[in-house]
Structure formats: C-alpha cells, structure tokens
Amino acid sequence: MLAKILVEGIVQGVGYRYFVKQSADRLNLVGFVKNLENGSVYVEAVGSESKLRIFIEELKVGTRFADVRKVDVNFGLEERNFGDFRITC
C-alpha cells in the first residue's frame, strides 16, 4: 500500500526529515521524504497498512522541536518501486 502524506507546521529546520527516515527504516517502509518550498514536508511511503498507520501516528508527533499542525494522508494501491527510504531535496 502507498501513502502520500503532507505534513504542515514547523517541520523544516528541526530534524523532522531525519526523524521520518528513522521511523520508516524501523518499520521497514520504503519511499522518500522531502521539504517543500511552502515550509511543509511531503512523504511517500510503501508498506503494509498496519505499519503505515503506525508511521502516520508517529509523524503527527514529530521531533521535540517540531510543531506538527496538520497531516493529510491519501492511500493508494498503486505500487512504487522504491528500494529503500530516502531523504531528498
């Protein structure tokens, strides 16, 4: 299952993308995370529905320096061929 996730709030410059990667790696998810120009963070993650739901709950909390205000998620059945989970620009 694929999850497309948009995270809004104070999520840039606070180690949030590294937090996302650590969480994804621990849950054996593949995909990517990147900063957007508007200050939000975009994530695509592939894995089982149960692991994705745990992941999303963790993203809502974030790092101690982050202030996550909104998390929008769209699930899809489309497959992406990610080899691992990466931080991109």
Backbone as CSV, one residue per row, in Angstrom:
resi,resn,N_x,N_y,N_z,CA_x,CA_y,CA_z,C_x,C_y,C_z
1,MET,0.848,-1.176,0.000,0.000,0.000,0.000,0.891,1.236,0.000
2,LEU,0.428,2.264,-0.689,1.154,3.525,-0.791,0.433,4.604,0.007
3,ALA,1.190,5.368,0.782,0.636,6.518,1.487,1.351,7.769,1.001
4,LYS,0.567,8.764,0.575,1.088,10.080,0.209,0.693,11.006,1.343
5,ILE,1.713,11.605,1.983,1.484,12.322,3.235,2.033,13.740,3.129
6,LEU,1.219,14.718,3.496,1.641,16.108,3.550,1.577,16.552,5.004
7,VAL,2.724,17.020,5.511,2.821,17.429,6.913,3.045,18.937,6.961
8,GLU,2.182,19.649,7.691,2.280,21.095,7.802,2.559,21.496,9.240
9,GLY,3.200,22.637,9.392,3.555,23.165,10.701,5.004,23.597,10.683
10,ILE,5.630,23.587,11.827,7.063,23.872,11.907,7.775,22.534,11.790
11,VAL,8.098,22.185,10.540,8.662,20.867,10.264,9.926,20.949,9.405
12,GLN,10.423,22.151,9.188,11.689,22.308,8.474,12.692,22.972,9.407
13,GLY,13.939,22.507,9.336,14.984,23.058,10.184,14.961,22.531,11.605
14,VAL,14.209,21.456,11.827,14.082,20.897,13.180,14.402,19.404,13.219
15,GLY,15.027,18.882,12.150,15.382,17.464,12.096,14.229,16.547,11.769
16,TYR,13.147,17.110,11.249,11.949,16.312,11.004,12.157,15.251,9.923
17,ARG,12.834,15.606,8.814,13.041,14.616,7.756,13.873,13.439,8.256
18,TYR,14.850,13.702,9.107,15.674,12.612,9.652,14.846,11.731,10.591
19,PHE,13.967,12.364,11.345,13.033,11.624,12.200,12.145,10.709,11.352
20,VAL,11.632,11.248,10.239,10.782,10.471,9.339,11.536,9.265,8.800
21,LYS,12.778,9.490,8.373,13.585,8.389,7.832,13.825,7.309,8.887
22,GLN,14.172,7.716,10.093,14.416,6.737,11.161,13.160,5.919,11.437
23,SER,12.023,6.578,11.469,10.762,5.885,11.715,10.463,4.902,10.577
24,ALA,10.636,5.358,9.337,10.390,4.495,8.175,11.332,3.295,8.178
25,ASP,12.603,3.528,8.471,13.572,2.430,8.490,13.212,1.402,9.562
26,ARG,12.810,1.881,10.732,12.459,0.986,11.825,11.246,0.130,11.481
27,LEU,10.323,0.702,10.695,9.099,-0.005,10.311,9.246,-0.742,8.976
28,ASN,10.448,-0.726,8.406,10.723,-1.386,7.124,9.847,-0.854,5.991
29,LEU,9.648,0.465,5.973,8.925,1.115,4.887,9.922,1.622,3.864
30,VAL,9.500,1.773,2.639,10.334,2.348,1.590,9.624,3.575,1.029
31,GLY,10.416,4.485,0.452,9.838,5.693,-0.114,10.784,6.859,0.017
32,PHE,10.208,8.047,0.259,11.043,9.236,0.400,10.336,10.305,1.223
33,VAL,11.136,11.263,1.688,10.638,12.451,2.372,11.391,13.643,1.808
34,LYS,10.670,14.762,1.623,11.337,15.958,1.125,10.648,17.209,1.650
35,ASN,11.429,18.290,1.752,10.895,19.597,2.100,10.237,20.207,0.870
36,LEU,9.168,20.937,1.086,8.521,21.694,0.021,8.803,23.180,0.230
37,GLU,8.707,23.945,-0.838,9.025,25.373,-0.776,8.116,26.150,0.171
38,ASN,6.919,25.654,0.418,5.979,26.372,1.280,6.193,26.089,2.773
39,GLY,7.259,25.341,3.109,7.568,25.066,4.515,7.020,23.753,5.034
40,SER,6.260,23.049,4.215,5.729,21.753,4.642,6.672,20.637,4.203
41,VAL,6.329,19.414,4.586,7.122,18.235,4.244,6.200,17.243,3.548
42,TYR,6.718,16.628,2.470,5.957,15.647,1.703,6.622,14.289,1.839
43,VAL,5.805,13.255,2.057,6.300,11.890,2.244,5.512,10.952,1.349
44,GLU,6.210,10.027,0.712,5.570,8.880,0.079,6.182,7.648,0.722
45,ALA,5.334,6.760,1.203,5.814,5.558,1.885,5.005,4.352,1.433
46,VAL,5.702,3.236,1.262,5.073,1.985,0.842,5.333,0.933,1.910
47,GLY,4.276,0.209,2.270,4.385,-0.864,3.245,3.006,-1.407,3.553
48,SER,2.927,-2.223,4.576,1.629,-2.773,4.973,0.773,-1.672,5.591
49,GLU,-0.516,-1.839,5.511,-1.431,-0.840,6.070,-1.178,-0.632,7.562
50,SER,-0.948,-1.709,8.300,-0.751,-1.576,9.747,0.514,-0.781,10.057
51,LYS,1.600,-1.028,9.332,2.833,-0.276,9.573,2.697,1.174,9.135
52,LEU,1.977,1.408,8.053,1.765,2.785,7.603,0.950,3.569,8.628
53,ARG,-0.011,2.932,9.237,-0.820,3.634,10.249,0.016,3.990,11.482
54,ILE,0.907,3.106,11.890,1.826,3.409,12.992,2.722,4.572,12.599
55,PHE,3.266,4.519,11.385,4.135,5.562,10.849,3.438,6.923,10.882
56,ILE,2.209,6.966,10.413,1.458,8.222,10.363,1.242,8.777,11.763
57,GLU,0.935,7.929,12.718,0.768,8.392,14.097,2.074,8.998,14.629
58,GLU,3.210,8.388,14.281,4.498,8.930,14.701,4.782,10.267,14.028
59,LEU,4.389,10.406,12.756,4.611,11.667,12.051,3.802,12.794,12.680
60,LYS,2.662,12.480,13.245,1.835,13.502,13.900,2.516,14.071,15.137
61,VAL,3.407,13.299,15.743,4.123,13.741,16.938,5.393,14.481,16.544
62,GLY,6.212,13.873,15.695,7.437,14.512,15.220,8.523,14.588,16.269
63,THR,9.463,15.488,16.034,10.572,15.692,16.960,10.151,16.660,18.055
64,ARG,10.976,16.777,19.071,10.611,17.694,20.168,10.655,19.153,19.736
65,PHE,11.365,19.452,18.645,11.456,20.825,18.150,10.401,21.132,17.091
66,ALA,9.755,20.106,16.569,8.733,20.293,15.540,7.401,20.671,16.182
67,ASP,6.582,21.342,15.395,5.214,21.655,15.790,4.315,21.235,14.625
68,VAL,3.905,19.968,14.648,3.081,19.419,13.575,1.656,19.912,13.778
69,ARG,1.150,20.628,12.787,-0.185,21.204,12.905,-1.231,20.450,12.105
70,LYS,-0.787,19.805,11.005,-1.745,19.120,10.145,-1.032,18.011,9.381
71,VAL,-1.678,16.860,9.278,-1.160,15.737,8.498,-2.287,15.237,7.597
72,ASP,-2.095,15.401,6.283,-3.064,14.905,5.301,-2.507,13.633,4.675
73,VAL,-3.339,12.610,4.588,-2.896,11.319,4.055,-3.853,10.857,2.966
74,ASN,-3.271,10.395,1.865,-4.035,9.742,0.805,-3.429,8.367,0.590
75,PHE,-4.258,7.337,0.720,-3.796,5.970,0.499,-4.106,5.549,-0.931
76,GLY,-3.235,4.747,-1.484,-3.451,4.201,-2.817,-2.932,2.784,-2.887
77,LEU,-3.404,2.070,-3.877,-2.955,0.698,-4.071,-1.846,0.624,-5.116
78,GLU,-1.565,1.762,-5.768,-0.531,1.761,-6.791,0.820,1.409,-6.185
79,GLU,1.615,0.741,-6.959,2.928,0.316,-6.478,4.007,1.268,-6.981
80,ARG,4.918,1.588,-6.132,6.090,2.370,-6.491,7.291,1.471,-6.268
81,ASN,8.297,1.619,-7.090,9.471,0.767,-6.990,10.580,1.483,-6.219
82,PHE,10.378,1.692,-4.925,11.392,2.288,-4.063,12.267,1.158,-3.513
83,GLY,13.571,1.339,-3.547,14.462,0.314,-2.998,14.671,0.464,-1.509
84,ASP,14.542,1.697,-1.031,14.760,1.989,0.383,14.000,3.263,0.724
85,PHE,14.278,3.845,1.880,13.653,5.114,2.240,14.727,6.179,2.216
86,ARG,14.459,7.270,1.491,15.475,8.310,1.289,14.982,9.689,1.658
87,ILE,15.923,10.522,2.030,15.679,11.949,2.198,16.102,12.607,0.893
88,THR,15.189,13.326,0.257,15.504,14.016,-0.989,15.376,15.516,-0.784
89,CYS,15.809,16.265,-1.777,15.744,17.737,-1.697,14.345,18.235,-1.950
